[in-house]
Amino acid sequence: MDFMRMRAVRGRWRTLFVILCLSELRSVAGQARYSIPEEQAEGSFVGNIARDLGLDVGRLVAGKARIITKEDRQYVDLKRDKGTLVIKERIDREELCGKTTPCSFTFDIILENPIQLYRVTVEVVDINDNSPSFPRLEINLNIAENAVVGTRFSLENADDSDVGINDIHKYVLKPSDHFKLEIQSQPDGAKFMEMTLQKPLDREKEESLTLMLIASDGGEPHRSGTVRIEIIVMDVNDNAPVCTHPVYKVDVPENSPAGTLITTVSANDADAGLNGDVTYSTRSSKETEQLFHVNVKTGEIKVLGKLDFEKLKSYQLNIQAIDHGGFTDTCKVFINIIDENDNVPTIKLMSFSQSIPEDSPPGTTVAVFNVNDEDSDVNGVVKCSINTDVPFKIESSLTGYYTIVTENFLDRESVPEYNVTITVSDQGSPPLSSSKNINVKISDVNDNPPKFHQSEYSNTLPENNSPGFSMFAVSANDADWGQNARVSYFLEEKEINGVAVSSFVTINSENGVIHAVRSFDYEQIKFFDFNVTARDSGSPPLSSVAAVRILIQDQNDNAPQVLYPVQTGGSLLAEMVPRLADVGYLVTKVVAVDVDSGQNAWLSYQVHKAKDRALFEVGLHNGEIRTVRQVTDKDAVKQRLTVVVEDNGQPSRSATVIVNVAVADSFPEVLSEFTDLSMHDKEYNEKLTFYLVLALAVVSFLFITCLLLIIAVKVHRWRQSRVMYHSNLPVIPYYPPRYSDTLGTGTLPHVYNYEVCRTTDSRKSEMKNMQALSQSLVSVDGADADMPRENKQMSRDLSRMSTLQKPPNNDWRFNQGARPGPSGVAGGPEVAMGTGPWPQPPTEAEQLQALMAAANVSEASGTLGPGTMGLSTRYSPQFTLQHVPDYRQNVYIPGSTATLTSNPQQQQQQQAMAQQASQQALPPPQSGQPEPPKAAQTPASKKKSTKKEKK
């Protein structure tokens, strides 16, 4: 009957356990249950988990299936490649569950991508591997001889670690003459034994009795344990102790310190003396005796060890009260352990990605972790959270498992990494919490193009720079990191005036420094634009473009060029001023230009030298030479002015022009005064010729000496090369040093050193000597007839050499209408070919004609015609200041017949006209010189003629 009752109680417990398991597994994707006997060897087969859960073996491998247990020990291992569960270590059911039945342990199998959780329960079946054992090897009892029949004596139960049928099945007491064994059941299902006296004792017959108590289980094979009972028959003590309360119930908080008083049991004995003294002892398991202590004399029960609600929730103590006569009574003490919030929730990372790309979409899994709290009820309810300053959130889809996912889009350039603090707290009082920090790094993606500091760059570069000059640097930053932030600089393909931009500038791809490839001339190009591309090294690469404008800054590298009056070397020209000229009379105008720009081209005019400074002045800005006072008879006929034309640059440059002025009313006076000046010039020319011949001789001597020295060096090197050719010595070549010019001030400041090798056919070289010619408005040189024959011969030779001069390049030609000088006068063949002077000088006959016409005009009108500025009749009245070409539009090169114009169409027309003229007109050689005019009258002869007229 008792056995059937025990089976019914066990069935109810099993049903309750199954219901609880089913309620916990609602969020589990699947579950499996296995049953294995205890004490199996390692590697023993448990079950085919892949087949039982309906999973493919490949899914286990791809999902990184693994076993997760709440305990530190793992009894079962997973073979992912086979999909089976095997024993990992020996399982002792008694160690695992104690007396709990059924005994089972649960673990979870988790899979990733997607996350799936399967719960597996393994029931450990008990085997009969433990024999019943009594707490003591011997039990000593003192029983009074007058003990009545039916007196009960409590015995300690045997302990068998096995359960079920393998537990203690029966007790046998031998011999059974005086006592019989009775087993009593408690409401909680526990059993206790009592030995009942069934035959009175007689001390005179037997002073002691020895009994054997045998406990046997129901397993196969049967196991048993024995204890010897030594009974001493005592003298009469006819009253047994009686407990005040047969049952005590008390609640004790867990973690109560040692020495805490739980309760006090008491028993009363009606006997007196020693027979009335009651002592207390406990009859409980060894584990219980280690946790509680009972005072033998007072019956106080105190805490001895550490109580833990998570291990065992209640305890039962059997307190035996015994007097000195051996009479006993037993009371029960039920101790309930009250749970306290003494367990901190634990966080265990299951999966964690230390780095995620910044382009990860919202909902990307960052980490998976498990939270566990060993407390129960409210103390075991946990709440999980993370810090709010991160773009992540927590999702919970499985019991006890949480997932951290991205909530918003990420940007590594704003925040490169996040420190995520996982905080878990329970609902106890006071609540306990724990935290765990994880560092999530954001990996870079090439999503930011380089950005220039400026969208447009502008820089000024002085002209005449040296090639390779570092102008400035462009810079761009890339917000990305690593290779994605490495910026390189390139020039966009572009043509500037038909030339590739790479011919103008180059850029360093590493640091963005822009260098000039060539030397720039402001007069040729004033600015140019190009684009710079900054490209990163990401995949795919991103780039941005910045516009760059280089402004060429003008330098004062060009001196002013005097266009009028033209300085000639062969004859003297003079401007005529009548003696009746009023104050402010316009003598002439100095016309000069400067090809520079800005203030470098602002010209100022000053009189540097003058025979009579009080007579003439020059306009500071317009160059007009006017009379300061009234011309008188005392003023010399011959006036010589030196005008300095200076620009406004730093440092300033200047040019000098000599203006000869003849103060006379008639042409004969001019001829008589300028004859002496011509003779002085002739003497100066003879001295100059002597010095030139001497210099030519010295240069010829030096040339021959250098030539001989070079030949000697060549012969010496040739011999050395022959010697070294037959030897094994290494040949060390010699390279001459490069020369650099630091004194250049023109548009081409660098001097280039060339080695010229000429052949025996050098006579056919195109290097020719040009004859220096000059022109003037009025020629008063009448001493040409007195020129020595040798000088005339030299003049013929020079004239003959001038015919050999080849015309300049077509790019430097200009038509007759573009030249300053007579308007509408067509040039001869020399002009067409570009071999004549600029402009063409007048012949001696034309000079005399001009002087006579000027004298007639002055006598008739008393002054020069308006707008002629004292020009001769060779220059027709049509040539006024209005016909002077605009020198701001053209650039004149001194000593050349060329002009540069900024209009490409005009250049093409001039080239076409020059080529046509060069094909139609060839300069014929001059057969002879024109006859010189007669000598002009001297002042002495002029006086004689006037005397004759008076007579």
BELKAQUI-V371968 format. One record per pair of residues at least 12 apart in sequence whose C-alpha atoms are under 8 Angstrom apart, sorted by the first residue. I is the first residue (numbers start at 1). J is the second residue. If there is no record, write none. Layout:
{{I	J} {I	J}}
This chain:
{{2	185} {6	189} {14	102} {25	119} {27	397} {27	398} {27	399} {28	116} {28	117} {28	118} {28	119} {28	398} {28	399} {29	116} {29	117} {29	118} {30	53} {30	117} {30	118} {30	119} {31	53} {31	118} {31	119} {31	120} {31	121} {32	49} {32	52} {32	53} {32	118} {32	119} {32	120} {32	121} {33	120} {33	121} {33	122} {33	123} {34	46} {34	47} {34	120} {34	121} {34	122} {34	123} {35	122} {35	123} {35	124} {35	125} {36	122} {36	123} {36	124} {36	125} {37	124} {37	125} {37	126} {37	127} {38	90} {38	91} {38	92} {38	93} {38	124} {38	125} {38	126} {38	127} {39	90} {39	91} {39	92} {39	93} {40	87} {40	90} {40	91} {41	87} {41	89} {41	90} {42	86} {42	87} {42	88} {42	89} {42	90} {43	86} {43	87} {43	88} {44	86} {44	87} {45	84} {45	85} {45	86} {45	87} {46	84} {46	85} {46	86} {46	87} {47	84} {47	85} {47	86} {48	83} {48	84} {48	85} {49	83} {49	84} {49	85} {50	83} {50	84} {51	83} {57	80} {57	81} {57	82} {57	83} {58	81} {60	80} {60	81} {60	83} {60	111} {61	80} {61	81} {63	111} {63	112} {63	113} {63	114} {64	111} {64	112} {65	80} {65	109} {65	110} {65	111} {65	112} {66	78} {66	109} {66	110} {66	111} {67	107} {67	108} {67	109} {67	110} {68	107} {68	108} {68	109} {68	110} {69	106} {69	107} {69	108} {70	107} {70	372} {74	88} {74	89} {75	87} {75	88} {75	89} {75	90} {75	91} {76	88} {76	89} {93	124} {93	125} {93	126} {94	161} {94	162} {98	161} {99	161} {99	162} {99	163} {101	163} {101	164} {102	123} {102	124} {102	125} {103	123} {103	124} {103	125} {104	121} {104	122} {104	123} {104	124} {105	121} {105	122} {105	123} {105	124} {106	119} {106	120} {106	121} {106	122} {107	119} {107	120} {107	121} {108	120} {117	398} {126	162} {126	163} {126	164} {126	166} {127	162} {127	166} {127	219} {128	162} {128	166} {128	219} {128	220} {128	221} {128	223} {129	162} {130	160} {130	161} {130	162} {130	223} {131	160} {131	161} {131	216} {131	217} {131	223} {131	224} {131	225} {132	158} {132	159} {132	160} {132	161} {132	167} {132	168} {132	215} {132	216} {132	217} {132	223} {132	224} {132	225} {133	158} {133	159} {133	160} {133	215} {133	224} {133	225} {133	226} {134	156} {134	157} {134	158} {134	159} {134	225} {134	226} {134	227} {135	156} {135	157} {135	158} {135	159} {135	286} {136	227} {137	226} {137	227} {137	228} {138	227} {138	228} {138	229} {138	230} {139	227} {139	228} {139	229} {139	230} {140	229} {140	230} {140	231} {140	232} {141	229} {141	230} {141	231} {141	232} {141	326} {142	231} {142	232} {142	233} {142	234} {142	325} {142	326} {143	231} {143	232} {143	233} {143	234} {143	325} {143	326} {143	327} {144	201} {144	233} {144	234} {144	235} {144	236} {144	237} {144	238} {144	325} {144	326} {145	200} {145	201} {145	202} {145	203} {145	233} {145	234} {145	235} {145	236} {146	200} {146	201} {146	235} {146	236} {146	237} {146	238} {147	197} {147	200} {147	201} {147	236} {147	238} {148	197} {148	200} {149	196} {149	197} {149	198} {149	199} {149	200} {150	196} {150	197} {150	198} {151	196} {151	197} {151	198} {152	194} {152	195} {152	196} {152	197} {153	194} {153	195} {153	196} {153	328} {154	192} {154	193} {154	194} {154	195} {155	192} {155	193} {155	194} {155	195} {156	192} {156	193} {156	283} {157	191} {157	192} {157	193} {158	215} {158	225} {165	217} {165	218} {165	219} {166	217} {166	218} {166	219} {166	220} {167	217} {167	218} {167	219} {168	215} {168	216} {168	217} {168	218} {169	215} {169	216} {169	217} {169	218} {170	215} {170	216} {170	217} {171	213} {171	214} {171	215} {171	216} {172	213} {172	214} {172	215} {173	211} {173	212} {173	213} {173	214} {174	211} {174	212} {174	213} {174	214} {175	211} {175	212} {177	198} {177	199} {178	197} {178	198} {178	199} {178	200} {178	201} {179	195} {179	196} {179	197} {179	198} {179	199} {180	195} {180	196} {180	197} {180	198} {181	193} {181	194} {181	195} {181	196} {182	194} {182	195} {182	196} {201	233} {202	233} {203	233} {203	234} {203	235} {206	233} {207	232} {207	233} {207	234} {208	230} {208	231} {208	232} {208	233} {209	229} {209	230} {209	231} {209	232} {209	233} {210	228} {210	229} {210	230} {210	231} {211	228} {211	229} {211	230} {211	231} {212	226} {212	227} {212	228} {212	229} {213	226} {213	227} {213	228} {213	229} {214	226} {214	227} {234	325} {235	325} {236	325} {237	271} {237	275} {237	325} {237	327} {238	271} {239	269} {239	270} {239	271} {239	327} {240	269} {240	270} {240	271} {240	322} {240	323} {240	325} {240	326} {240	327} {240	328} {240	329} {241	267} {241	268} {241	269} {241	270} {241	276} {241	278} {241	321} {241	322} {241	323} {241	327} {241	328} {241	329} {242	267} {242	268} {242	269} {242	321} {242	328} {242	329} {243	265} {243	266} {243	267} {243	268} {243	321} {243	329} {243	330} {243	331} {244	265} {244	266} {244	267} {244	268} {245	265} {245	266} {245	331} {246	330} {246	331} {246	332} {247	331} {247	332} {247	333} {247	334} {248	331} {248	332} {248	333} {248	334} {249	333} {249	334} {249	335} {249	336} {250	262} {250	263} {250	333} {250	334} {250	335} {250	336} {251	335} {251	336} {251	337} {251	338} {252	335} {252	336} {252	337} {252	338} {253	337} {253	338} {253	339} {253	340} {254	306} {254	307} {254	308} {254	309} {254	337} {254	338} {254	339} {254	340} {255	306} {255	307} {255	308} {255	340} {256	303} {256	306} {256	307} {257	303} {257	306} {258	302} {258	303} {258	304} {258	305} {258	306} {259	302} {259	303} {259	304} {260	302} {260	303} {261	300} {261	301} {261	302} {261	303} {262	300} {262	301} {262	302} {262	303} {263	300} {263	301} {263	302} {264	298} {264	299} {264	300} {264	301} {265	298} {265	299} {265	300} {265	301} {265	319} {266	298} {266	299} {266	321} {267	321} {267	329} {269	323} {274	323} {274	324} {274	325} {275	323} {275	324} {275	325} {276	323} {276	324} {277	323} {277	324} {278	297} {278	321} {278	322} {278	323} {278	324} {279	296} {279	297} {279	298} {279	299} {279	321} {279	322} {279	323} {280	294} {280	295} {280	296} {280	297} {280	298} {280	299} {280	319} {280	320} {280	321} {280	322} {281	294} {281	295} {281	296} {281	319} {281	320} {281	321} {282	294} {282	317} {282	318} {282	319} {282	320} {283	317} {283	318} {283	319} {283	320} {284	316} {284	317} {284	318} {288	315} {288	317} {290	304} {290	305} {291	303} {291	304} {291	305} {291	306} {291	307} {292	304} {292	305} {307	337} {308	337} {309	337} {309	338} {309	339} {309	340} {310	339} {310	374} {310	375} {312	337} {313	336} {313	337} {313	338} {314	334} {314	335} {314	336} {314	337} {315	334} {315	335} {315	336} {315	337} {316	332} {316	333} {316	334} {316	335} {317	332} {317	333} {317	334} {317	335} {318	330} {318	331} {318	332} {318	333} {319	331} {319	332} {319	333} {339	375} {339	376} {340	375} {340	379} {341	375} {341	379} {341	428} {341	429} {341	430} {341	431} {341	432} {342	375} {342	432} {343	373} {343	374} {343	375} {343	432} {344	373} {344	425} {344	426} {344	432} {344	433} {344	434} {345	371} {345	372} {345	373} {345	374} {345	382} {345	424} {345	425} {345	426} {345	432} {345	433} {345	434} {346	371} {346	372} {346	373} {346	424} {346	434} {347	369} {347	370} {347	371} {347	372} {347	424} {347	434} {347	435} {347	436} {348	369} {348	370} {348	371} {349	367} {349	368} {349	369} {349	370} {350	367} {350	368} {350	369} {350	370} {351	367} {351	368} {351	369} {352	366} {352	367} {352	368} {353	366} {353	367} {353	440} {354	366} {354	439} {354	440} {354	441} {355	440} {355	441} {355	442} {355	443} {356	440} {356	441} {356	442} {356	443} {357	442} {357	443} {357	444} {357	445} {358	409} {358	410} {358	411} {358	412} {358	442} {358	443} {358	444} {358	445} {359	409} {359	410} {359	411} {359	445} {360	409} {360	410} {361	406} {361	408} {361	409} {362	405} {362	406} {362	407} {362	408} {362	409} {363	405} {363	406} {363	407} {364	405} {364	406} {365	403} {365	404} {365	405} {365	406} {366	403} {366	404} {366	405} {366	406} {367	403} {367	404} {367	405} {368	401} {368	402} {368	403} {368	404} {369	401} {369	402} {369	403} {370	400} {370	401} {370	402} {371	400} {371	401} {371	402} {371	424} {372	400} {373	426} {378	426} {378	427} {378	428} {379	426} {379	427} {379	428} {379	429} {379	431} {380	426} {380	427} {380	428} {381	426} {381	427} {382	424} {382	425} {382	426} {382	427} {383	424} {383	425} {383	426} {383	427} {384	422} {384	423} {384	424} {384	425} {385	422} {385	423} {385	424} {386	420} {386	421} {386	422} {386	423} {387	420} {387	421} {387	422} {390	418} {390	419} {390	420} {391	406} {391	407} {391	408} {391	409} {391	410} {392	404} {392	405} {392	406} {392	407} {392	408} {393	405} {393	406} {393	407} {410	442} {411	442} {412	442} {412	443} {412	444} {412	480} {413	479} {413	480} {415	442} {416	441} {416	442} {416	443} {417	439} {417	440} {417	441} {417	442} {418	439} {418	440} {418	441} {418	442} {419	437} {419	438} {419	439} {419	440} {420	437} {420	438} {420	439} {420	440} {421	435} {421	436} {421	437} {421	438} {422	435} {422	436} {422	437} {422	438} {423	435} {423	436} {444	480} {444	481} {444	484} {445	480} {445	484} {446	480} {446	484} {446	538} {446	539} {446	540} {446	541} {446	542} {447	480} {448	478} {448	479} {448	480} {448	542} {449	478} {449	479} {449	535} {449	536} {449	542} {449	543} {449	544} {450	476} {450	477} {450	478} {450	479} {450	485} {450	487} {450	534} {450	535} {450	536} {450	542} {450	543} {450	544} {451	476} {451	477} {451	478} {451	534} {451	544} {452	474} {452	475} {452	476} {452	477} {452	534} {452	544} {452	545} {452	546} {453	474} {453	475} {453	476} {453	477} {454	546} {455	545} {455	546} {455	547} {456	546} {456	547} {456	548} {456	549} {457	474} {457	546} {457	547} {457	548} {457	549} {458	548} {458	549} {458	550} {458	551} {459	471} {459	472} {459	548} {459	549} {459	550} {459	551} {460	550} {460	551} {460	552} {460	553} {461	550} {461	551} {461	552} {461	553} {462	552} {462	553} {462	554} {462	555} {463	519} {463	520} {463	521} {463	522} {463	552} {463	553} {463	554} {463	555} {463	747} {464	519} {464	520} {464	521} {464	555} {464	746} {464	747} {464	748} {464	749} {465	518} {465	519} {465	520} {466	516} {466	518} {466	519} {467	516} {467	517} {467	518} {467	519} {468	515} {468	516} {468	517} {468	518} {469	515} {469	516} {469	517} {470	513} {470	514} {470	515} {470	516} {471	513} {471	514} {471	515} {471	516} {472	513} {472	514} {472	515} {473	511} {473	512} {473	513} {473	514} {474	511} {474	512} {474	513} {474	514} {475	511} {475	512} {476	534} {478	536} {483	536} {483	537} {483	538} {484	536} {484	537} {484	538} {484	539} {484	541} {485	536} {485	537} {485	538} {486	536} {486	537} {487	510} {487	534} {487	535} {487	536} {487	537} {488	509} {488	510} {488	511} {488	512} {488	534} {488	535} {488	536} {488	537} {489	507} {489	508} {489	509} {489	510} {489	511} {489	512} {489	532} {489	533} {489	534} {489	535} {490	507} {490	508} {490	509} {490	532} {490	533} {490	534} {490	535} {491	506} {491	507} {491	530} {491	531} {491	532} {491	533} {492	530} {492	531} {492	532} {492	533} {494	530} {496	528} {501	530} {502	517} {503	517} {503	518} {504	516} {504	517} {504	518} {505	517} {505	518} {519	748} {520	552} {521	552} {521	747} {522	552} {522	553} {522	554} {522	555} {522	596} {523	554} {523	595} {523	596} {525	552} {526	551} {526	552} {526	553} {527	549} {527	550} {527	551} {527	552} {528	549} {528	550} {528	551} {529	547} {529	548} {529	549} {529	550} {530	547} {530	548} {530	549} {531	545} {531	546} {531	547} {531	548} {532	545} {532	546} {532	547} {532	548} {533	545} {533	546} {554	596} {554	597} {554	598} {554	600} {555	596} {555	600} {555	649} {556	596} {556	600} {556	649} {556	650} {556	651} {556	652} {556	653} {557	596} {557	745} {557	746} {557	747} {558	594} {558	595} {558	596} {558	653} {558	746} {558	747} {559	594} {559	647} {559	653} {559	654} {559	655} {560	592} {560	593} {560	594} {560	595} {560	601} {560	603} {560	645} {560	646} {560	647} {560	653} {560	654} {560	655} {561	592} {561	593} {561	594} {561	655} {561	892} {561	894} {562	590} {562	591} {562	592} {562	593} {562	645} {562	655} {562	656} {562	657} {563	590} {563	591} {563	592} {563	593} {563	820} {564	589} {564	590} {564	591} {564	592} {565	589} {565	590} {565	591} {565	657} {565	659} {565	776} {566	774} {566	775} {566	776} {567	657} {567	658} {567	774} {567	775} {567	776} {568	773} {568	774} {568	775} {568	776} {569	772} {569	773} {569	774} {570	773} {570	774} {571	774} {571	775} {571	776} {571	779} {571	780} {571	781} {572	660} {572	678} {572	776} {572	778} {572	779} {572	780} {572	781} {573	660} {573	775} {573	776} {573	777} {573	778} {573	779} {573	780} {574	659} {574	660} {574	661} {574	662} {574	776} {574	777} {574	778} {574	779} {575	587} {575	588} {575	659} {575	660} {575	661} {575	662} {575	777} {575	778} {575	870} {575	871} {576	661} {576	662} {576	663} {576	664} {576	870} {577	661} {577	662} {577	663} {577	664} {577	665} {577	870} {578	631} {578	663} {578	664} {578	665} {578	858} {578	862} {578	863} {579	631} {579	632} {579	633} {579	663} {579	664} {579	665} {580	630} {580	631} {580	632} {580	862} {581	627} {581	630} {581	631} {581	863} {582	627} {582	629} {582	630} {582	631} {583	626} {583	627} {583	628} {583	629} {583	630} {584	626} {584	627} {584	628} {584	629} {585	626} {585	627} {586	624} {586	625} {586	626} {586	627} {586	869} {587	624} {587	625} {587	626} {587	627} {587	869} {587	870} {588	624} {588	625} {588	626} {588	869} {588	870} {589	622} {589	623} {589	624} {589	625} {589	869} {590	622} {590	623} {590	624} {590	625} {591	623} {592	645} {593	887} {593	888} {594	647} {595	888} {595	891} {599	647} {599	648} {599	649} {600	647} {600	648} {600	649} {600	650} {600	652} {601	647} {601	648} {601	649} {602	647} {602	648} {603	621} {603	645} {603	646} {603	647} {603	648} {604	620} {604	621} {604	622} {604	623} {604	645} {604	646} {604	647} {604	648} {605	618} {605	619} {605	620} {605	621} {605	622} {605	623} {605	643} {605	644} {605	645} {605	646} {606	618} {606	619} {606	620} {606	643} {606	644} {606	645} {607	641} {607	642} {607	643} {607	644} {608	641} {608	642} {608	643} {608	644} {609	640} {609	641} {609	642} {609	643} {610	639} {610	640} {610	641} {610	642} {611	639} {611	640} {611	641} {612	639} {614	628} {614	629} {615	627} {615	628} {615	629} {615	630} {615	631} {616	628} {616	629} {618	643} {635	663} {636	663} {637	661} {637	662} {637	663} {637	664} {637	669} {637	670} {637	673} {638	660} {638	661} {638	662} {638	663} {638	670} {638	673} {638	674} {639	660} {639	661} {639	662} {639	663} {640	658} {640	659} {640	660} {640	661} {641	658} {641	659} {641	660} {641	661} {642	656} {642	657} {642	658} {642	659} {643	656} {643	657} {643	658} {643	659} {644	656} {644	657} {645	657} {665	855} {665	858} {665	859} {666	855} {666	858} {666	859} {667	851} {667	852} {667	854} {667	855} {668	936} {668	937} {668	942} {669	937} {669	939} {670	780} {671	780} {671	781} {671	782} {671	936} {671	937} {671	938} {672	936} {672	937} {672	938} {672	939} {673	938} {673	939} {674	780} {674	781} {675	780} {675	781} {675	782} {675	783} {675	936} {675	938} {678	781} {678	782} {678	783} {679	783} {738	753} {739	751} {739	752} {739	753} {740	752} {766	806} {768	804} {768	805} {768	806} {769	801} {769	802} {769	805} {770	801} {770	802} {770	805} {771	798} {771	799} {771	801} {771	802} {772	837} {773	837} {773	841} {774	837} {774	838} {774	841} {775	839} {775	840} {775	841} {775	842} {776	841} {776	842} {777	847} {777	871} {777	872} {778	847} {778	850} {778	851} {778	872} {779	844} {779	847} {779	848} {780	847} {782	932} {782	933} {782	934} {782	935} {782	936} {783	935} {784	932} {784	933} {784	935} {785	932} {785	933} {785	934} {785	935} {796	928} {796	929} {799	926} {800	925} {800	926} {802	835} {803	835} {803	923} {803	924} {803	925} {803	926} {805	835} {806	835} {807	833} {807	834} {807	835} {808	834} {808	835} {810	911} {810	914} {810	915} {811	907} {811	911} {812	897} {812	898} {812	899} {812	900} {813	834} {813	897} {813	898} {813	899} {813	910} {813	911} {813	914} {814	897} {814	898} {814	899} {814	910} {814	911} {814	914} {815	832} {815	910} {815	913} {815	914} {816	831} {818	885} {819	838} {819	839} {819	885} {820	839} {820	884} {820	885} {821	839} {821	875} {821	879} {822	874} {822	875} {822	876} {822	879} {823	875} {823	876} {823	878} {823	879} {823	883} {827	840} {829	917} {829	921} {829	922} {829	923} {830	922} {830	923} {832	914} {832	917} {832	918} {832	921} {833	914} {833	917} {833	918} {833	921} {833	922} {833	923} {834	897} {837	897} {838	896} {838	897} {844	932} {844	933} {845	933} {846	874} {848	933} {849	873} {850	872} {850	873} {850	874} {851	872} {853	872} {853	873} {854	872} {854	873} {867	880} {867	881} {868	880} {868	881} {889	901} {889	902} {890	902}}
